[in-house]
Structure formats: C-alpha cells, structure tokens
Amino acid sequence: MKKKILIVDDEPNIVMSLEYAFKKKDFGVFIARDGTEALDIAERERPNIILLDIMMPQMDGYETLKLIRENKELVDTKVVFLSAKSKEKDIEKGMQMGADGYMTKPFSIKKVISDVEEMIK
C-alpha cells in the first residue's frame, strides 16, 4: 500500500518542492493551504503523516493539530510541524500539544524525507 503524506503550508514554493520530492519516493501526496482544508483532506484520505506549518491563514497549525488529535479517525496519524518558528518555546509548545516531531525552516528536503520515512516505518 502506498504511503500517504499531507503537506499543509501556505507557501507555494515549499509545497511544490516537498510534493515533487515525496512523489519521487512513491508517496501519495495531498496538499492543503490552511488548517480547515487540511482537516477535510485528512479525514477523507487518512494520511500516514501530516507535515504541518504553524503560521497559516484562518486556522494556525496549533489549532489544526488540536482538532486532529481530537478526531478518533486520525488517532494513528503522525503529525510533524514544519515551521519557521524555531524558538525553544515554540518547539516545546508543539511537542506538548501532541506533535510527533518538529522541523524548522529552512530545511533540507533530504532530511525531511529521511525523518518522515523513519517515523512511518
């Protein structure tokens, strides 16, 4: 079965580069531009892992994560923050809210892919 990843970010360049890289690794790739869209797609597609930006329009990543964690259907979905918020307190907050990982921007695509593959083995 194909591994599925949902990339949630409002920056087109980031989305495009990650989408391309994960498709090359044979992932099913889904894209959302904000938290509301992310929840719809997550419920419909049940991705193995969600890469989630924090600073987004309408609903931020923290709020999105909270709703994902409250959804019984998505209880096994891994969520990794991918954010420009790189202060210790931001990372701690993300992890305390139930994120499975936290990567900071700018990032290495190779590292993101290897970390994701490691998490969903």
Phi and psi in degrees as GROMACS dihedral restraints (atoms count N, CA, C in turn):
[ dihedral_restraints ]
;  ai    aj    ak    al  type     phi  dphi    fc
    3     4     5     6     1   -68.4    20    10
    4     5     6     7     1   137.3    20    10
    6     7     8     9     1   -76.0    20    10
    7     8     9    10     1   143.4    20    10
    9    10    11    12     1  -116.8    20    10
   10    11    12    13     1   137.5    20    10
   12    13    14    15     1  -129.2    20    10
   13    14    15    16     1   139.4    20    10
   15    16    17    18     1  -111.9    20    10
   16    17    18    19     1   121.9    20    10
   18    19    20    21     1  -104.3    20    10
   19    20    21    22     1   119.3    20    10
   21    22    23    24     1  -115.5    20    10
   22    23    24    25     1   106.9    20    10
   24    25    26    27     1  -161.2    20    10
   25    26    27    28     1   146.0    20    10
   27    28    29    30     1   -97.7    20    10
   28    29    30    31     1     6.3    20    10
   30    31    32    33     1  -100.7    20    10
   31    32    33    34     1   109.0    20    10
   33    34    35    36     1   -54.9    20    10
   34    35    36    37     1   -38.3    20    10
   36    37    38    39     1   -63.0    20    10
   37    38    39    40     1   -41.4    20    10
   39    40    41    42     1   -66.1    20    10
   40    41    42    43     1   -47.2    20    10
   42    43    44    45     1   -58.6    20    10
   43    44    45    46     1   -46.8    20    10
   45    46    47    48     1   -64.2    20    10
   46    47    48    49     1   -44.3    20    10
   48    49    50    51     1   -68.1    20    10
   49    50    51    52     1   -40.0    20    10
   51    52    53    54     1   -68.6    20    10
   52    53    54    55     1   -42.0    20    10
   54    55    56    57     1   -58.1    20    10
   55    56    57    58     1   -48.1    20    10
   57    58    59    60     1   -59.4    20    10
   58    59    60    61     1   -47.8    20    10
   60    61    62    63     1   -63.6    20    10
   61    62    63    64     1   -43.1    20    10
   63    64    65    66     1   -72.6    20    10
   64    65    66    67     1   -33.5    20    10
   66    67    68    69     1   -65.0    20    10
   67    68    69    70     1   -37.3    20    10
   69    70    71    72     1   -62.6    20    10
   70    71    72    73     1   -28.1    20    10
   72    73    74    75     1   -90.2    20    10
   73    74    75    76     1    12.2    20    10
   75    76    77    78     1    67.8    20    10
   76    77    78    79     1    34.3    20    10
   78    79    80    81     1   -89.7    20    10
   79    80    81    82     1   149.2    20    10
   81    82    83    84     1   -80.0    20    10
   82    83    84    85     1   123.4    20    10
   84    85    86    87     1  -113.4    20    10
   85    86    87    88     1   129.7    20    10
   87    88    89    90     1  -121.5    20    10
   88    89    90    91     1   147.1    20    10
   90    91    92    93     1  -124.3    20    10
   91    92    93    94     1   136.0    20    10
   93    94    95    96     1  -133.0    20    10
   94    95    96    97     1   144.7    20    10
   96    97    98    99     1   -95.4    20    10
   97    98    99   100     1   -14.7    20    10
   99   100   101   102     1  -155.2    20    10
  100   101   102   103     1   174.3    20    10
  102   103   104   105     1   -62.9    20    10
  103   104   105   106     1   -39.0    20    10
  105   106   107   108     1   -62.0    20    10
  106   107   108   109     1   -48.5    20    10
  108   109   110   111     1   -62.5    20    10
  109   110   111   112     1   -39.3    20    10
  111   112   113   114     1   -59.6    20    10
  112   113   114   115     1   -43.8    20    10
  114   115   116   117     1   -64.6    20    10
  115   116   117   118     1   -41.7    20    10
  117   118   119   120     1   -59.2    20    10
  118   119   120   121     1   -49.5    20    10
  120   121   122   123     1   -66.2    20    10
  121   122   123   124     1   -41.7    20    10
  123   124   125   126     1   -60.9    20    10
  124   125   126   127     1   -43.0    20    10
  126   127   128   129     1   -66.3    20    10
  127   128   129   130     1   -37.3    20    10
  129   130   131   132     1   -77.4    20    10
  130   131   132   133     1   -42.7    20    10
  132   133   134   135     1   -99.7    20    10
  133   134   135   136     1   -18.7    20    10
  135   136   137   138     1    49.9    20    10
  136   137   138   139     1    64.1    20    10
  138   139   140   141     1   -66.8    20    10
  139   140   141   142     1   155.8    20    10
  141   142   143   144     1   -70.7    20    10
  142   143   144   145     1   -33.1    20    10
  144   145   146   147     1  -148.8    20    10
  145   146   147   148     1   146.5    20    10
  147   148   149   150     1  -121.8    20    10
  148   149   150   151     1   125.4    20    10
  150   151   152   153     1   -94.7    20    10
  151   152   153   154     1   120.0    20    10
  153   154   155   156     1  -124.1    20    10
  154   155   156   157     1   121.8    20    10
  156   157   158   159     1   -76.2    20    10
  157   158   159   160     1   156.7    20    10
  159   160   161   162     1   -95.2    20    10
  160   161   162   163     1   -48.5    20    10
  162   163   164   165     1   -89.1    20    10
  163   164   165   166     1   101.7    20    10
  165   166   167   168     1  -139.9    20    10
  166   167   168   169     1   159.8    20    10
  168   169   170   171     1   -67.8    20    10
  169   170   171   172     1   161.1    20    10
  171   172   173   174     1    64.2    20    10
  172   173   174   175     1   -69.6    20    10
  174   175   176   177     1  -129.4    20    10
  175   176   177   178     1   122.8    20    10
  177   178   179   180     1   -77.8    20    10
  178   179   180   181     1   174.0    20    10
  180   181   182   183     1   -64.0    20    10
  181   182   183   184     1   -34.3    20    10
  183   184   185   186     1   -63.5    20    10
  184   185   186   187     1   -47.5    20    10
  186   187   188   189     1   -63.4    20    10
  187   188   189   190     1   -41.0    20    10
  189   190   191   192     1   -61.2    20    10
  190   191   192   193     1   -45.9    20    10
  192   193   194   195     1   -60.7    20    10
  193   194   195   196     1   -42.7    20    10
  195   196   197   198     1   -56.6    20    10
  196   197   198   199     1   -46.3    20    10
  198   199   200   201     1   -69.8    20    10
  199   200   201   202     1   -34.9    20    10
  201   202   203   204     1   -63.7    20    10
  202   203   204   205     1   -45.3    20    10
  204   205   206   207     1   -67.2    20    10
  205   206   207   208     1   -24.1    20    10
  207   208   209   210     1   -84.4    20    10
  208   209   210   211     1   -10.4    20    10
  210   211   212   213     1   -91.2    20    10
  211   212   213   214     1   114.4    20    10
  213   214   215   216     1   -59.0    20    10
  214   215   216   217     1   -31.9    20    10
  216   217   218   219     1   -67.1    20    10
  217   218   219   220     1   -25.1    20    10
  219   220   221   222     1  -107.8    20    10
  220   221   222   223     1    17.2    20    10
  222   223   224   225     1   -60.3    20    10
  223   224   225   226     1   -30.6    20    10
  225   226   227   228     1   -92.9    20    10
  226   227   228   229     1    -1.0    20    10
  228   229   230   231     1   -74.9    20    10
  229   230   231   232     1   128.7    20    10
  231   232   233   234     1   -79.9    20    10
  232   233   234   235     1   140.3    20    10
  234   235   236   237     1  -126.7    20    10
  235   236   237   238     1   126.2    20    10
  237   238   239   240     1  -122.2    20    10
  238   239   240   241     1   124.5    20    10
  240   241   242   243     1   -73.9    20    10
  241   242   243   244     1   139.1    20    10
  243   244   245   246     1  -129.9    20    10
  244   245   246   247     1    99.2    20    10
  246   247   248   249     1  -141.4    20    10
  247   248   249   250     1   154.4    20    10
  249   250   251   252     1   -78.8    20    10
  250   251   252   253     1   -11.6    20    10
  252   253   254   255     1   -76.2    20    10
  253   254   255   256     1   101.4    20    10
  255   256   257   258     1  -112.3    20    10
  256   257   258   259     1     8.6    20    10
  258   259   260   261     1   -71.7    20    10
  259   260   261   262     1   148.9    20    10
  261   262   263   264     1   -51.6    20    10
  262   263   264   265     1   -43.4    20    10
  264   265   266   267     1   -66.0    20    10
  265   266   267   268     1   -32.6    20    10
  267   268   269   270     1   -67.8    20    10
  268   269   270   271     1   -44.0    20    10
  270   271   272   273     1   -63.9    20    10
  271   272   273   274     1   -44.6    20    10
  273   274   275   276     1   -60.5    20    10
  274   275   276   277     1   -44.2    20    10
  276   277   278   279     1   -60.0    20    10
  277   278   279   280     1   -45.4    20    10
  279   280   281   282     1   -60.1    20    10
  280   281   282   283     1   -43.7    20    10
  282   283   284   285     1   -69.8    20    10
  283   284   285   286     1   -38.7    20    10
  285   286   287   288     1   -65.7    20    10
  286   287   288   289     1   -29.7    20    10
  288   289   290   291     1   -78.4    20    10
  289   290   291   292     1    -5.0    20    10
  291   292   293   294     1   109.6    20    10
  292   293   294   295     1    14.6    20    10
  294   295   296   297     1   -70.2    20    10
  295   296   297   298     1   149.9    20    10
  297   298   299   300     1   -89.2    20    10
  298   299   300   301     1   -13.5    20    10
  300   301   302   303     1  -168.9    20    10
  301   302   303   304     1   169.6    20    10
  303   304   305   306     1  -148.8    20    10
  304   305   306   307     1   117.6    20    10
  306   307   308   309     1  -118.4    20    10
  307   308   309   310     1   143.2    20    10
  309   310   311   312     1  -104.0    20    10
  310   311   312   313     1   148.2    20    10
  312   313   314   315     1   -89.2    20    10
  313   314   315   316     1   148.3    20    10
  315   316   317   318     1   -69.8    20    10
  316   317   318   319     1   152.6    20    10
  318   319   320   321     1  -129.4    20    10
  319   320   321   322     1   163.9    20    10
  321   322   323   324     1   -95.4    20    10
  322   323   324   325     1   125.4    20    10
  324   325   326   327     1   -57.0    20    10
  325   326   327   328     1   -42.1    20    10
  327   328   329   330     1   -56.7    20    10
  328   329   330   331     1   -44.9    20    10
  330   331   332   333     1   -66.5    20    10
  331   332   333   334     1   -42.4    20    10
  333   334   335   336     1   -59.0    20    10
  334   335   336   337     1   -47.1    20    10
  336   337   338   339     1   -62.4    20    10
  337   338   339   340     1   -45.8    20    10
  339   340   341   342     1   -66.0    20    10
  340   341   342   343     1   -38.7    20    10
  342   343   344   345     1   -64.0    20    10
  343   344   345   346     1   -43.5    20    10
  345   346   347   348     1   -63.5    20    10
  346   347   348   349     1   -46.7    20    10
  348   349   350   351     1   -61.9    20    10
  349   350   351   352     1   -38.1    20    10
  351   352   353   354     1   -62.3    20    10
  352   353   354   355     1   -42.4    20    10
  354   355   356   357     1   -68.8    20    10
  355   356   357   358     1   -29.5    20    10
  357   358   359   360     1  -109.0    20    10
  358   359   360   361     1    19.0    20    10
